[in-house]
């Protein structure tokens, strides 16, 4: 059996049980912040959307939503994007795009 023990604090002495140079483990803050949309990122996305427009599957989802076929729009989005969560998010995004027009 192995027992989990806490890391030993080094004493700075060459020999002995606590031998070795004393070090302190750094805690580096994470720079990866998913789903945080800053003003800059939002502005960039708006410009890209304005220039490039909607993909064909996005236009199809918008047409289905205009016809009141929410479930079919979700199925199209899910098939294209791969997951139900991504499909719901895309359906909501296309619904808000329809309302803005």
MMTF fields as JSON, N, C-alpha, C and O atoms, coordinates in Angstrom:
{
  "mmtfVersion": "1.0.0",
  "mmtfProducer": "UNKNOWN",
  "numBonds": 403,
  "numAtoms": 404,
  "numGroups": 101,
  "numChains": 1,
  "numModels": 1,
  "chainsPerModel": [1],
  "groupsPerChain": [101],
  "chainIdList": ["A"],
  "bondAtomList": [4, 2, 8, 6, 12, 10, 16, 14, 20, 18, 24, 22, 28, 26, 32, 30, 36, 34, 40, 38, 44, 42, 48, 46, 52, 50, 56, 54, 60, 58, 64, 62, 68, 66, 72, 70, 76, 74, 80, 78, 84, 82, 88, 86, 92, 90, 96, 94, 100, 98, 104, 102, 108, 106, 112, 110, 116, 114, 120, 118, 124, 122, 128, 126, 132, 130, 136, 134, 140, 138, 144, 142, 148, 146, 152, 150, 156, 154, 160, 158, 164, 162, 168, 166, 172, 170, 176, 174, 180, 178, 184, 182, 188, 186, 192, 190, 196, 194, 200, 198, 204, 202, 208, 206, 212, 210, 216, 214, 220, 218, 224, 222, 228, 226, 232, 230, 236, 234, 240, 238, 244, 242, 248, 246, 252, 250, 256, 254, 260, 258, 264, 262, 268, 266, 272, 270, 276, 274, 280, 278, 284, 282, 288, 286, 292, 290, 296, 294, 300, 298, 304, 302, 308, 306, 312, 310, 316, 314, 320, 318, 324, 322, 328, 326, 332, 330, 336, 334, 340, 338, 344, 342, 348, 346, 352, 350, 356, 354, 360, 358, 364, 362, 368, 366, 372, 370, 376, 374, 380, 378, 384, 382, 388, 386, 392, 390, 396, 394, 400, 398],
  "bondOrderList": [1, 1, 1, 1, 1, 1, 1, 1, 1, 1, 1, 1, 1, 1, 1, 1, 1, 1, 1, 1, 1, 1, 1, 1, 1, 1, 1, 1, 1, 1, 1, 1, 1, 1, 1, 1, 1, 1, 1, 1, 1, 1, 1, 1, 1, 1, 1, 1, 1, 1, 1, 1, 1, 1, 1, 1, 1, 1, 1, 1, 1, 1, 1, 1, 1, 1, 1, 1, 1, 1, 1, 1, 1, 1, 1, 1, 1, 1, 1, 1, 1, 1, 1, 1, 1, 1, 1, 1, 1, 1, 1, 1, 1, 1, 1, 1, 1, 1, 1, 1],
  "groupList": [{"groupName": "UNK", "atomNameList": ["N", "CA", "C", "O"], "elementList": ["N", "C", "C", "O"], "formalChargeList": [0, 0, 0, 0], "bondAtomList": [1, 0, 2, 1, 3, 2], "bondOrderList": [1, 1, 2], "singleLetterCode": "X", "chemCompType": "L-PEPTIDE LINKING"}],
  "groupTypeList": [0, 0, 0, 0, 0, 0, 0, 0, 0, 0, 0, 0, 0, 0, 0, 0, 0, 0, 0, 0, 0, 0, 0, 0, 0, 0, 0, 0, 0, 0, 0, 0, 0, 0, 0, 0, 0, 0, 0, 0, 0, 0, 0, 0, 0, 0, 0, 0, 0, 0, 0, 0, 0, 0, 0, 0, 0, 0, 0, 0, 0, 0, 0, 0, 0, 0, 0, 0, 0, 0, 0, 0, 0, 0, 0, 0, 0, 0, 0, 0, 0, 0, 0, 0, 0, 0, 0, 0, 0, 0, 0, 0, 0, 0, 0, 0, 0, 0, 0, 0, 0],
  "groupIdList": [1, 2, 3, 4, 5, 6, 7, 8, 9, 10, 11, 12, 13, 14, 15, 16, 17, 18, 19, 20, 21, 22, 23, 24, 25, 26, 27, 28, 29, 30, 31, 32, 33, 34, 35, 36, 37, 38, 39, 40, 41, 42, 43, 44, 45, 46, 47, 48, 49, 50, 51, 52, 53, 54, 55, 56, 57, 58, 59, 60, 61, 62, 63, 64, 65, 66, 67, 68, 69, 70, 71, 72, 73, 74, 75, 76, 77, 78, 79, 80, 81, 82, 83, 84, 85, 86, 87, 88, 89, 90, 91, 92, 93, 94, 95, 96, 97, 98, 99, 100, 101],
  "secStructList": [7, 7, 7, 7, 7, 7, 7, 7, 7, 7, 7, 1, 7, 1, 1, 1, 6, 6, 7, 1, 7, 7, 7, 7, 7, 7, 7, 7, 7, 7, 7, 7, 7, 6, 6, 7, 7, 7, 2, 2, 2, 2, 2, 2, 2, 2, 2, 2, 2, 2, 2, 2, 7, 7, 7, 2, 2, 2, 2, 2, 2, 2, 2, 2, 2, 2, 6, 6, 7, 2, 2, 2, 2, 2, 2, 2, 2, 2, 2, 2, 2, 1, 1, 2, 2, 2, 2, 2, 2, 2, 2, 2, 2, 2, 2, 2, 2, 2, 2, 2, 7],
  "xCoordList": [0.824, 0.0, 0.865, 1.888, 0.44, 1.169, 0.367, -0.85, 1.06, 0.386, 0.709, 1.864, -0.307, -0.108, 0.379, -0.31, 1.573, 2.124, 2.277, 2.39, 2.279, 2.465, 3.906, 4.794, 4.167, 5.544, 6.394, 5.945, 7.623, 8.522, 9.134, 9.579, 9.161, 9.809, 11.307, 11.806, 12.016, 13.465, 14.132, 13.67, 15.217, 15.881, 17.037, 17.475, 17.534, 18.69, 20.002, 21.076, 19.923, 21.121, 21.363, 20.422, 22.666, 23.029, 22.577, 22.089, 22.72, 22.401, 21.226, 20.879, 20.626, 19.564, 18.206, 18.062, 17.223, 15.869, 15.276, 14.631, 15.482, 14.924, 15.947, 15.901, 16.878, 17.947, 17.393, 16.335, 18.112, 17.748, 17.516, 17.38, 17.476, 17.287, 15.816, 14.925, 15.55, 14.148, 13.524, 14.075, 12.378, 11.676, 10.203, 9.659, 9.591, 8.165, 7.491, 7.872, 6.484, 5.786, 4.942, 4.15, 5.129, 4.381, 2.99, 2.8, 2.043, 0.711, 0.511, 0.438, 0.424, 0.293, -1.195, -1.9, -1.682, -3.098, -3.39, -2.574, -4.543, -4.916, -5.254, -5.962, -4.75, -5.067, -6.153, -6.599, -6.578, -7.581, -8.957, -9.326, -9.714, -11.049, -12.046, -12.245, -12.659, -13.603, -14.946, -15.334, -15.634, -16.965, -16.99, -18.061, -15.86, -15.844, -15.704, -14.658, -16.765, -16.76, -16.544, -17.4, -15.391, -15.082, -15.691, -16.187, -15.651, -16.186, -15.44, -16.04, -14.122, -13.295, -13.669, -13.839, -13.795, -14.133, -15.518, -15.733, -16.464, -17.817, -17.821, -18.525, -17.032, -16.964, -16.363, -16.844, -15.317, -14.664, -15.632, -15.709, -16.369, -17.331, -18.446, -18.906, -18.883, -19.923, -19.446, -20.187, -18.203, -17.652, -17.542, -17.892, -17.064, -16.916, -18.275, -18.424, -19.271, -20.623, -21.203, -21.875, -20.933, -21.444, -20.813, -21.49, -19.524, -18.813, -19.146, -19.437, -19.108, -19.238, -20.677, -20.979, -21.568, -22.961, -23.129, -22.303, -24.214, -24.54, -24.168, -24.198, -23.816, -23.534, -24.859, -25.924, -24.798, -26.047, -26.885, -28.111, -26.254, -27.032, -27.656, -28.723, -26.999, -27.566, -28.789, -29.778, -28.722, -29.88, -31.045, -32.2, -30.739, -31.794, -32.45, -33.672, -31.645, -32.193, -33.095, -34.158, -32.679, -33.49, -34.831, -35.865, -34.826, -36.072, -36.993, -38.205, -36.416, -37.224, -37.836, -38.982, -37.077, -37.596, -38.708, -39.676, -38.577, -39.635, -40.92, -42.018, -40.775, -41.937, -42.515, -43.567, -41.828, -42.316, -41.876, -42.437, -40.895, -40.42, -39.173, -38.062, -39.382, -38.249, -37.532, -36.303, -38.32, -37.708, -36.863, -35.774, -37.373, -36.626, -35.358, -34.313, -35.451, -34.276, -33.212, -32.02, -33.65, -32.71, -32.05, -30.849, -32.83, -32.269, -31.225, -30.19, -31.5, -30.547, -29.261, -28.16, -29.42, -28.25, -27.441, -26.211, -28.137, -27.452, -26.685, -25.548, -27.312, -26.658, -25.399, -24.382, -25.481, -24.359, -23.239, -22.06, -23.611, -22.617, -22.127, -21.034, -22.908, -22.401, -22.953, -22.931, -23.452, -23.976, -25.265, -25.503, -26.086, -27.381, -27.201, -27.965, -26.204, -25.966, -25.562, -26.057, -24.66, -24.233, -25.403, -25.529, -26.262, -27.423, -28.402, -28.928, -28.647, -29.552, -29.0, -29.737, -27.702, -27.07, -27.176, -27.47, -26.934, -27.011, -28.449, -28.685, -29.406, -30.819, -31.224, -31.908, -30.798, -31.098, -30.424, -31.012, -29.184, -28.449, -29.161, -29.276, -29.64, -30.346, -31.705, -32.168, -32.344, -33.633, -33.433, -34.243, -32.357, -32.091, -31.703, -32.033, -31.008, -30.659, -31.919, -32.007, -32.898, -34.172, -34.907, -35.49, -34.88, -35.582, -34.95, -35.646, -33.629, -32.929, -33.242, -33.16, -33.598, -33.854, -35.079, -35.438],
  "yCoordList": [-1.19, 0.0, 1.25, 1.325, 2.198, 3.457, 4.485, 4.593, 5.216, 6.255, 7.6, 7.898, 8.393, 9.717, 10.654, 10.886, 11.185, 12.106, 13.482, 13.62, 14.478, 15.846, 16.028, 15.359, 16.903, 17.128, 17.648, 18.451, 17.165, 17.508, 18.876, 19.167, 19.721, 21.022, 20.821, 20.155, 21.384, 21.234, 22.152, 23.26, 21.657, 22.416, 23.264, 24.192, 22.948, 23.665, 22.996, 23.487, 21.891, 21.151, 20.043, 19.473, 19.746, 18.777, 17.375, 16.662, 16.951, 15.582, 15.553, 16.559, 14.39, 14.211, 13.999, 13.967, 13.856, 13.542, 14.676, 14.413, 15.925, 17.079, 17.752, 18.968, 16.966, 17.555, 18.232, 17.857, 19.222, 19.871, 21.354, 21.882, 22.007, 23.452, 23.785, 23.182, 24.735, 25.068, 25.844, 26.845, 25.376, 26.045, 26.233, 25.503, 27.207, 27.445, 27.294, 27.951, 26.425, 26.199, 27.418, 27.89, 27.917, 29.093, 28.694, 27.628, 29.542, 29.335, 30.385, 31.583, 29.913, 30.809, 30.982, 29.99, 32.21, 32.403, 32.012, 32.246, 31.423, 30.976, 32.171, 33.084, 32.161, 33.219, 32.769, 33.548, 31.515, 30.972, 31.184, 30.512, 32.123, 32.396, 32.141, 32.972, 30.982, 30.617, 31.296, 31.498, 31.639, 32.235, 33.628, 34.105, 34.295, 35.672, 36.545, 36.557, 37.274, 38.108, 39.553, 40.163, 40.081, 41.466, 42.388, 41.926, 43.674, 44.642, 44.552, 44.64, 44.375, 44.301, 43.083, 43.194, 41.916, 40.684, 40.802, 40.365, 41.397, 41.564, 42.462, 42.182, 43.547, 44.462, 43.764, 43.93, 42.988, 42.26, 41.261, 41.142, 40.544, 39.559, 40.231, 39.694, 41.411, 42.138, 42.55, 42.439, 43.027, 43.431, 42.221, 42.308, 41.112, 39.903, 39.426, 39.054, 39.435, 39.006, 39.938, 39.49, 41.233, 42.214, 42.015, 42.142, 41.706, 41.547, 40.215, 40.163, 39.137, 37.811, 37.34, 36.501, 37.851, 37.41, 36.068, 35.667, 35.375, 34.096, 32.943, 33.069, 31.821, 30.604, 30.043, 30.375, 29.204, 28.649, 27.896, 28.004, 27.14, 26.417, 27.382, 27.103, 28.512, 29.509, 30.176, 30.449, 30.434, 31.003, 30.025, 30.428, 28.736, 27.717, 27.683, 27.578, 27.772, 27.794, 29.018, 28.917, 30.163, 31.375, 31.196, 31.618, 30.571, 30.338, 29.401, 29.614, 28.361, 27.43, 28.13, 27.865, 29.016, 29.749, 30.71, 30.893, 31.327, 32.21, 31.431, 31.958, 30.158, 29.305, 28.713, 28.073, 28.926, 28.389, 26.957, 26.292, 26.48, 25.1, 25.092, 24.844, 25.366, 25.466, 24.137, 24.08, 23.064, 21.755, 21.327, 20.774, 21.588, 21.248, 22.088, 21.596, 23.369, 24.245, 23.714, 23.75, 23.221, 22.646, 21.396, 21.189, 20.563, 19.342, 19.666, 19.005, 20.684, 21.095, 21.607, 21.257, 22.45, 23.012, 21.917, 21.919, 20.986, 19.904, 19.01, 18.618, 18.701, 17.863, 18.544, 17.892, 19.855, 20.588, 20.826, 20.748, 21.116, 21.518, 20.366, 20.448, 19.298, 18.126, 17.884, 16.743, 18.906, 18.674, 19.452, 20.467, 18.958, 19.59, 20.972, 21.892, 21.121, 22.425, 23.468, 24.594, 23.093, 24.021, 24.344, 25.473, 23.35, 23.567, 24.553, 25.427, 24.414, 25.337, 26.755, 27.721, 26.863, 28.186, 28.838, 30.029, 28.054, 28.584, 28.949, 29.96, 28.133, 28.432, 29.75, 30.572, 29.944, 31.196, 32.387, 33.462, 32.177, 33.243, 33.639, 34.824, 32.642, 32.926, 33.578, 34.399, 33.213, 33.826, 35.306, 36.138, 35.643, 37.049, 37.809, 38.986, 37.143, 37.78, 38.064, 39.088, 37.147, 37.373, 38.57, 39.365, 38.697, 39.802, 41.149, 42.163, 41.17, 42.423, 42.942, 44.146, 42.051, 42.449, 43.306, 43.729],
  "zCoordList": [0.0, 0.0, 0.0, 0.681, -0.758, -0.764, 0.017, -0.128, 0.829, 1.594, 0.964, 0.662, 0.774, 0.188, 1.281, 2.275, 1.083, 2.067, 1.445, 0.227, 2.284, 1.812, 1.36, 1.888, 0.41, -0.02, 1.145, 1.963, 1.187, 2.282, 2.037, 0.927, 3.065, 2.923, 2.996, 3.903, 2.058, 1.992, 3.012, 3.284, 3.555, 4.622, 4.11, 4.788, 2.91, 2.398, 2.786, 2.439, 3.497, 3.913, 2.888, 2.336, 2.642, 1.608, 1.957, 1.08, 3.201, 3.583, 4.541, 5.16, 4.651, 5.633, 4.975, 3.753, 5.852, 5.387, 4.551, 3.536, 4.954, 4.237, 3.329, 3.139, 2.761, 1.965, 0.716, 0.21, 0.231, -1.017, -0.87, 0.233, -2.005, -2.052, -1.765, -2.364, -0.861, -0.584, -1.743, -2.201, -2.206, -3.306, -2.925, -2.096, -3.539, -3.339, -4.683, -5.652, -4.748, -6.01, -6.343, -5.528, -7.56, -7.993, -8.46, -9.046, -8.2, -8.75, -9.838, -9.564, -11.062, -12.197, -12.498, -12.686, -12.547, -12.863, -14.31, -15.201, -14.531, -15.86, -16.744, -16.319, -17.967, -18.917, -19.885, -20.728, -19.765, -20.672, -20.058, -19.095, -20.62, -20.113, -21.234, -22.12, -21.171, -22.206, -21.937, -20.786, -22.995, -22.955, -22.356, -21.983, -22.25, -21.797, -23.036, -23.685, -23.357, -24.55, -24.119, -23.479, -24.481, -24.151, -25.205, -26.232, -24.946, -25.911, -27.233, -28.305, -27.146, -28.348, -29.194, -30.408, -28.547, -29.262, -29.886, -31.017, -29.144, -29.662, -30.895, -31.866, -30.862, -32.006, -33.221, -34.342, -32.996, -34.094, -34.715, -35.938, -33.87, -34.379, -35.17, -36.178, -34.713, -35.438, -36.829, -37.805, -36.909, -38.205, -39.137, -40.314, -38.617, -39.437, -39.925, -41.089, -39.036, -39.419, -40.492, -41.42, -40.348, -41.306, -42.688, -43.709, -42.714, -43.991, -44.641, -45.836, -43.864, -44.457, -44.568, -45.417, -43.74, -43.787, -43.102, -42.282, -43.449, -42.816, -43.735, -44.959, -43.124, -43.876, -44.409, -43.889, -45.431, -45.979, -44.945, -44.96, -44.054, -43.051, -42.047, -41.5, -41.801, -40.898, -41.544, -40.863, -42.837, -43.542, -43.532, -43.4, -43.672, -43.63, -42.253, -42.149, -41.204, -39.849, -39.667, -39.056, -40.191, -40.089, -40.8, -40.281, -41.988, -42.717, -41.943, -41.894, -41.337, -40.549, -39.342, -38.98, -38.725, -37.571, -37.986, -37.247, -39.165, -39.663, -39.903, -39.722, -40.317, -40.578, -39.297, -39.322, -38.184, -36.908, -36.642, -35.772, -37.368, -37.198, -36.311, -36.778, -35.031, -34.107, -33.935, -33.883, -33.847, -33.618, -34.828, -34.668, -36.03, -37.24, -37.339, -37.765, -36.94, -36.948, -35.995, -36.301, -34.833, -33.868, -34.439, -34.261, -35.123, -35.711, -36.777, -36.862, -37.586, -38.628, -37.993, -38.417, -36.957, -36.287, -35.586, -35.636, -34.937, -34.231, -35.213, -34.95, -36.328, -37.335, -37.871, -38.111, -38.053, -38.634, -37.615, -37.959, -36.353, -35.354, -34.481, -33.92, -34.354, -33.653, -32.269, -31.808, -31.574, -30.23, -30.036, -30.69, -29.129, -28.889, -28.256, -28.55, -27.397, -26.757, -27.786, -27.762, -28.692, -29.741, -30.662, -31.136, -30.919, -31.767, -31.149, -31.839, -29.849, -29.158, -29.168, -29.361, -28.958, -28.949, -30.324, -30.43, -31.378, -32.738, -33.099, -33.759, -32.671, -32.943, -32.285, -32.895, -31.039, -30.339, -31.026, -31.152, -31.466, -32.163, -33.456, -33.768, -34.206, -35.458, -35.188, -35.98, -34.075, -33.718, -33.407, -33.817, -32.682, -32.383, -33.659, -33.804, -34.577, -35.849, -36.668, -37.346, -36.6, -37.284, -36.701, -37.438, -35.388, -34.723, -35.044, -35.087, -35.273, -35.56, -36.957, -37.199, -37.881, -39.269, -39.381, -40.48]
}
